Amino acid sequence: MSVSTGRTDSVQAEATLERARLVRLCARLTGNVDAAEDLAQETLFEAWRNAYKLRDPEGRDRWLSAIARTVCRRWARDQGRALARLVRLDERCDCSDNIDEEPADDVDVEVELERHELAELLDRALGLLPTTTRQVLVARYVHDSPHAEIAARLGLSADAVSMRLTRGKLLLRRALTADLRGEAMAYGVFDPATDGWQQTRIWCPQCGRHRLMARFPQPPGTVSFRCPGCHPDPALTGSDYRLTNVHFARLIGDLTRPRTILKRTSAWAHDYYTHAIEARAAGCTHCGRPAQLRLSLHEDTPALVTDPHLVYIQCAACGEITSSSFGGLVMSLPEVQRFWAEHRRIRTLLPQHEVEIAGHPALVTRFESVTDAARLDVVSRRDILMVIHIHGAPAAERGC
């Protein structure tokens, strides 16, 4: 009796672990924790119904995972079909796949099914793109045509083809991570843990050790940048620009190149916040009405250890709030932007060095090139967040 009970307990424990694993797998495949429980249960039901198809009991885990992927794909297609209607996509996918119809060789079925359905998913994503952009992508990556041939066929210059390819890949990623997000996650096109983040070629100007990550959702999303070293949590970003804001939508809504976005937003930030600090007022970026400016210094934000100085501009009329850290203000200076453009890989020495100039507290922010001895010092009044001096190390001092 005790042996039988122990065997029952063991079977129940294995079933519990098996279900927990399937819940985690479904959550990872769909990015939807709430749906994962039901999908795992559906997977176990389908497995029970098709138990006679399992020819190798030792491969049960792999067999269950294959069924879970099919169940998740079916769920994702249902989600994607609803999204497709919103964007008026033609639904050409045959969603009548049935586990009963699967041949015995699960691995081959998985490979063929993923190839077929992934092709359909990419075809639908391409359908969201502008005609010329779609033609360029298909010619280059489907037909493997060289740039010169594509340019001649479409009446474009080689540079225009290159630009359209770059823009097209970004737009395709946006389509997969926004309009067709559920299906793309189910097919493993992107990892839901990254939630749309992609690595750029731009080195983080704060640490100089990692390349910036960027997220470019379609409007009305939020364009965001972060350093995976300085901000390892994807929820904590370095900078955000909400495209629901009228000004930001006009400023960067149509841009796709990360460096161009950063350059344009830096120029805007320098102009906007400099005038706001000088006038102690600013126009709301969203509705254009007068907005209140507030400076928040060290004693007001003790939790922000490395960069506690913030400037807020809040509109009482529409509730819009824009803000910048002190480091962001310094980084937006034209001199600092030129230094970054010239050296590409720089770092910011933190915390800033505190000094006193003419009886006033000041901060020295130093930028150093990671690849050579160049540096740039920015001296700012701490009490009013105003830059008073910028000094670049002359050639004779480099290497000291």
C-alpha positions, -999 to +999 in steps of 0.1 A: +000+000+000+028+024+009+045+016-024+014+024-044+009+056-025+045+066-031+041+059-068+009+080-070+026+108-052+055+106-076+032+107-106+013+136-092+046+155-085+058+148-121+025+160-135+027+192-114+063+199-126+052+191-161+023+215-160+045+242-144+071+238-172+044+241-198+030+273-182+064+288-183+069+278-219+035+292-230+042+324-212+076+327-229+061+319-264+031+343-261+043+370-237+009+366-220+011+353-184-026+353-180-032+332-211-003+308-203-023+288-177-052+281-201-028+273-230-008+248-208-041+231-198-051+230-235-017+214-243-022+187-217-057+180-230-044+177-266-016+154-254-041+132-236-063+131-267-034+122-289-014+100-264-014+071-289+009+091-312+037+092-287+060+064-298+090+073-276+080+079-240+115+092-233+108+120-257+076+131-239+090+165-229+099+173-265+066+160-277+047+182-252+067+212-261+059+207-298+022+205-289+025+236-268+041+255-296+012+245-319-014+255-293+004+289-288+007+295-325-030+288-329-038+313-301-014+339-315-029+336-350-063+343-334-048+374-318-031+383-350-062+379-371-080+405-349-050+428-353-049+422-390-085+433-394-077+466-377-050+473-403-071+459-432-047+431-439-059+403-462-059+371-442-043+344-463-034+320-435-051+287-433-057+284-396-072+250-397-042+231-384-052+202-362-030+181-340-049+150-351-036+155-386+001+158-376+023+129-388+043+109-362+076+127-367+071+157-345+105+173-352+100+173-390+065+187-385+078+215-363+105+225-389+081+224-418+053+241-399+075+269-387+090+275-422+055+276-438+039+298-411+069+321-406+068+327-444+032+336-441+038+359-411+066+377-429+044+381-460+017+397-439+042+420-422+056+430-456+020+439-466+020+466-440+050+484-457+049+511-484+050+495-519+085+507-529+100+497-496+084+462-499+097+458-534+132+467-523+132+443-494+118+414-515+143+421-543+173+421-520+165+395-494+141+371-513+155+373-548+191+382-537+194+409-563+224+433-560+218+469-552+227+481-587+201+458-603+174+469-578+182+506-584+180+502-622+147+482-620+130+507-597+146+539-611+164+547-579+200+556-570+221+530-552+222+553-522+184+555-522+182+517-523+205+514-494+185+539-474+152+522-482+167+488-471+177+503-438+144+520-433+125+489-446+141+466-421+132+489-392+096+492-405+094+455-408+106+450-373+080+476-361+053+456-379+063+424-363+067+438-328+035+459-329+008+449-354+017+412-354+033+411-320+015+380-307+023+358-337+059+371-339+065+361-303+049+326-308+072+320-338+103+332-319+109+361-343+119+381-313+123+374-276+094+388-256+119+395-228+135+422-249+100+437-256+110+453-289+144+466-278+171+464-305+208+472-303+221+502-321+256+509-333+259+539-309+281+536-278+266+548-246+280+583-238+277+577-201+297+544-196+313+540-230+312+502-225+279+492-241+260+501-272+227+518-268+194+499-271+165+515-288+128+508-291+108+524-320+071+515-318+046+528-342+027+559-331+012+565-306+040+546-288+071+559-271+105+561-287+130+550-260+167+546-255+187+529-228+221+514-220+219+477-210+248+484-186+236+516-170+199+506-172+198+467-172+161+467-164+141+473-197+115+492-176+141+518-167+150+539-198+176+566-203+153+587-224+117+586-237+098+605-263+060+599-263+046+601-298+012+610-284+028+644-277+021+666-307+056+681-308+075+649-305+053+633-332+063+661-356+099+661-344+108+624-347+076+605-357+089+598-392+125+591-384+140+556-383+178+561-378+187+561-341+216+586-345+194+610-364+167+608-337+193+614-309+208+643-328+174+660-334+162+655-299+194+668-284+192+700-305+156+704-294+164+698-257+192+723-257+171+750-273+139+743-253+154+738-218+180+766-221+153+791-229+130+777-203+157+780-175+165+816-186+129+827-188+117+805-159+088+795-181+081+776-213+054+767-238+038+733-234+052+709-260+017+693-265-009+721-264+014+752-267+000+770-236+022+785-209+037+758-186+053+760-153+090+753-148+104+737-116+140+730-107+145+700-085+179+699-068+197+674-047+177+678-015+145+672-033+155+639-050+178+620-026+171+587-044+188+599-076+223+596-064+243+599-096+223+626-113+198+643-089+193+676-107+161+677-128+141+703-146+104+698-150+080+716-172+044+709-164+013+722-182-017+729-160-040+730-190-034+696-205-013+679-178+017+672-201+050+670-183+084+671-199+116+667-179+154+664-182+181+653-159+211+676-154+232+651-173+208+652-201+210+690-203+248+689-204+248+661-229+226+682-252+251+711-254+263+716-290+299+714-278+293+680-261+274+667-292+304+677-314+328+660-290+307+628-291+304+630-329+342+633-333+351+606-309+321+583-311+330+563-280+331+585-249+323+582-212+310+605-186+329+606-152+303+604-124+296+618-100+303+654-111+332+672-093+319+699-070+337+733-070+330+769-061+332+797-087+328+833-077+311+823-045+286+800-062+284+762-060+293+746-094+297+712-109+323+700-133+312+673-157+340+656-176+337+637-208+365+614-219+372+596-251+376+559-246+399+555-276+423+584-271+432+611-245+407+637-256+385+652-229+359+679-224+350+697-191+317+714-187+314+738-156+278+745-145+262+766-118+246+741-095+220+764-080+205+775-113+216+746-137+233+771-160+265+763-180+292+789-174+323+774-189+333+747-214+369+736-216+385+710-239+420+697-231+445+711-256+467+687-275+498+694-253+479+683-222+465+651-236+480+620-220+485+637-187 
